[in-house]
Amino acid sequence: MLIDLRPSFVSSRCPLLAQEEAVGFLPSVHMPVPRDSAWVPMQVDLYGFLSHNGDIDLPALEQAVASAVDNGDALHDVTEWREPLIEYDSWLNRRLAIVIRGWGDIVAARGADPRALATLRDMEQLAEHVCLSAHTRSMQLAISDEWCPALDEAGAEVLHKRQSHDWNLRWREAVAAVAVRHRNLTTMSPWDVFPRGKRADLSYQDLLPLMRFADSLSFQCDVSISHWNANEFKGFRRRAEAVLQCNSGAGFVAKQV
């Protein structure tokens, strides 16, 4: 089931790449995307790394995330894109949509209170760890292979406005420090804050701030909300949209060089 909350942008963990308006749609992961953009979708289900004692097998999870980045990167080179503009975007941005799932399932399996601040903080640490693992692997690939050409395009526009040897040097130093192989990496769905395959318990909506850690948002929905009334749905929507707004303040270049 797809229930759309309409995010208007996708972002990047690389501070030199600006957020972009999402006016297209990627059906495979129910995700709003920039027009004529090329995405390789992957999935990492966190629930599969949960042990009997409630801990996450972090080494196995990190390996799975790194493999998703590597496999997605390779697919960019062998995929036959249907349109020239999409093929160009694949070369320029090498976008990945690694869908991170299982947030509500983990909280439920642990018997944790989804309304407790301690639960949210614990899950935020996990979200940051997963997204940082993907970002770190992308940076490693940028060093060993090459960074996404979108960085050179962004640099050309900045340096066109500020033509000087000092600015050129500063830009090159900034790129060397933060370059990535992929403009976008991680995707989450607001509906995944609820345990999947069940009636959505509104107490889990307190986990919505987890969405702040993703580069893009999907609206895959594997829960039932048939028991919600109109006000409950509107309340959930308002809270989800408030979280989306927290990520919408980036400028043309997200970090001053």
C-alpha positions in Angstrom: 0.0 0.0 0.0 1.2 3.5 -0.9 0.1 6.5 1.2 1.9 9.6 0.0 3.1 12.4 2.2 4.9 14.2 -0.7 8.4 15.1 0.3 9.8 17.8 -2.0 13.5 17.0 -2.0 16.3 14.5 -1.8 19.6 15.3 0.0 23.2 14.1 0.2 25.5 13.5 3.1 28.3 15.1 1.1 28.3 18.7 2.3 29.3 20.0 -1.1 26.2 18.6 -2.9 23.0 20.5 -2.5 19.5 19.0 -2.0 17.4 18.6 -5.1 13.7 19.0 -5.8 11.8 15.7 -6.1 9.2 16.0 -8.8 9.5 12.5 -10.4 8.7 9.1 -8.9 10.5 5.8 -8.6 7.8 3.1 -8.5 10.1 0.3 -7.4 10.6 1.8 -3.9 7.6 4.3 -3.9 10.0 7.2 -3.8 9.7 10.8 -5.1 12.9 11.7 -7.0 14.3 14.4 -9.1 13.1 14.4 -12.7 15.2 12.2 -15.1 17.3 10.8 -12.3 18.8 7.3 -12.3 18.6 5.2 -9.1 19.8 1.7 -8.2 17.5 0.4 -5.4 18.8 -2.0 -2.8 17.5 -3.1 0.6 18.9 -3.7 4.1 16.5 -5.1 6.6 17.7 -4.4 10.1 15.5 -6.9 11.7 17.5 -9.7 10.1 20.5 -8.6 12.2 18.7 -8.7 15.5 20.0 -11.4 17.9 17.9 -13.3 20.5 19.1 -10.9 23.3 18.0 -7.9 21.4 21.4 -6.7 20.2 22.2 -5.9 16.6 25.1 -7.8 15.0 26.9 -4.7 14.0 29.8 -6.3 12.1 27.4 -8.3 9.9 25.2 -5.2 9.4 28.2 -3.1 8.4 29.3 -5.7 5.9 25.8 -5.9 4.4 25.7 -2.1 4.0 29.1 -2.0 2.4 28.0 -4.8 0.0 24.9 -2.9 -0.9 27.0 0.1 -1.8 29.5 -2.0 -3.8 26.7 -3.9 -5.6 24.7 -0.8 -6.3 27.8 1.0 -7.7 28.5 -1.9 -10.0 24.9 -2.0 -11.3 25.3 1.6 -12.5 27.9 0.5 -14.9 25.9 -2.4 -16.4 22.3 -1.0 -16.4 20.8 0.0 -19.7 18.9 3.2 -18.8 15.9 3.9 -20.9 16.5 7.6 -21.7 19.6 9.6 -22.5 19.0 12.1 -19.7 18.6 9.3 -17.2 21.8 7.6 -18.5 23.6 10.9 -18.1 22.3 11.2 -14.5 23.7 7.8 -13.7 27.1 8.9 -14.8 26.9 12.2 -13.1 25.4 11.2 -9.7 25.6 7.4 -9.3 22.6 7.5 -7.0 21.7 4.6 -4.7 18.4 4.0 -2.9 19.5 1.6 -0.1 16.2 1.2 1.7 16.8 0.7 5.5 13.8 -1.2 7.0 12.8 -2.8 10.2 12.7 0.1 12.7 9.4 -0.7 14.3 10.1 -4.4 14.2 13.2 -4.0 16.3 11.5 -1.9 18.9 8.6 -4.4 19.2 11.0 -7.4 19.4 12.9 -5.8 22.2 9.7 -5.0 24.1 10.8 -1.3 24.3 8.4 1.6 24.8 8.2 3.4 21.4 7.2 6.6 23.2 10.2 6.7 25.5 13.0 9.1 24.7 15.6 6.5 25.5 14.1 4.2 22.8 14.3 7.0 20.2 17.9 7.9 21.2 18.9 4.2 20.9 17.3 3.9 17.5 18.9 7.2 16.4 22.3 5.8 17.2 21.5 2.8 15.0 20.3 5.0 12.2 23.3 7.2 12.3 25.6 4.1 12.4 23.9 2.6 9.3 23.9 5.8 7.3 27.5 6.6 8.3 28.6 3.1 7.3 27.1 3.6 3.8 28.7 7.1 3.5 32.1 5.8 4.7 32.0 3.1 2.0 31.1 5.6 -0.6 34.0 7.8 0.4 36.4 4.8 0.3 35.2 4.1 -3.3 35.7 7.7 -4.2 39.3 7.5 -3.1 40.1 4.1 -4.7 38.2 4.8 -8.0 36.8 8.3 -8.5 34.2 10.6 -7.0 30.9 11.3 -8.6 31.2 13.9 -11.4 28.5 16.0 -9.8 31.2 17.3 -7.5 33.1 18.7 -10.5 29.9 20.2 -11.8 29.2 21.9 -8.5 32.8 23.1 -8.3 32.6 24.6 -11.8 29.5 26.7 -10.8 31.1 27.9 -7.6 34.4 28.8 -9.2 32.6 30.6 -12.0 31.2 32.9 -9.4 34.4 33.3 -7.5 37.2 33.2 -10.0 40.5 33.2 -8.1 43.4 30.8 -7.5 42.7 30.8 -3.7 39.1 29.7 -4.3 40.1 27.0 -6.7 42.6 25.7 -4.1 40.0 25.8 -1.3 37.5 23.9 -3.4 40.0 21.2 -4.3 40.9 20.8 -0.7 37.2 20.5 0.3 36.5 17.9 -2.3 39.6 15.8 -1.3 38.2 15.8 2.3 34.6 14.9 1.7 34.3 13.4 -1.8 31.8 10.5 -2.3 31.2 8.1 -5.1 27.4 8.4 -4.8 25.3 11.6 -4.4 22.6 9.7 -2.6 22.7 6.6 -0.5 20.1 5.8 2.1 16.3 5.7 2.0 13.7 5.2 4.7 9.9 5.1 4.9 7.9 6.9 7.6 5.6 3.8 7.7 8.5 1.6 8.8 8.4 3.1 12.2 5.5 0.7 12.8 6.0 -3.1 13.1 5.3 -4.5 9.6 2.3 -6.7 8.8 0.2 -5.4 11.8 -2.3 -2.7 12.7 -0.4 0.5 13.1 -0.1 1.5 16.7 0.1 5.3 16.9 2.5 5.2 19.8 5.2 4.3 17.3 4.9 7.6 15.6 7.3 9.0 18.2 10.0 7.2 16.2 9.5 9.5 13.1 12.6 11.6 13.9 14.6 8.7 12.6 13.7 9.8 9.1 16.1 12.8 9.5 19.0 10.4 8.8 18.0 9.3 5.3 19.0 11.0 2.1 15.6 10.3 0.5 12.2 9.0 1.7 10.2 6.1 0.4 6.4 5.6 1.1 6.3 1.9 1.1 3.6 0.9 3.6 3.3 -2.6 5.0 0.9 -1.8 7.9 -2.8 -1.4 8.2 -4.3 2.0 9.2 -7.9 1.0 8.5 -8.6 1.5 12.3 -7.4 5.1 12.3 -9.9 7.9 12.2 -9.4 11.1 10.1 -7.8 13.1 12.9 -5.3 10.3 13.7 -4.2 10.2 10.1 -3.9 14.0 9.9 -1.9 14.0 13.2 0.5 11.4 11.8 0.8 13.3 8.6 1.6 16.6 10.3 4.3 15.0 12.5 5.8 13.3 9.4 5.8 16.5 7.5 7.4 18.4 10.4 10.3 16.0 10.3 10.7 16.4 6.6 10.9 20.2 7.0 13.8 19.7 9.4 15.9 18.6 6.4 14.8 21.2 3.9 17.0 24.1 4.7 20.1 23.4 2.6 21.3 26.1 0.2 22.8 25.6 -3.3 26.0 24.4 -1.7 25.3 22.8 1.6 28.6 23.8 3.2 30.6 27.0 2.7 34.0 26.3 1.2 
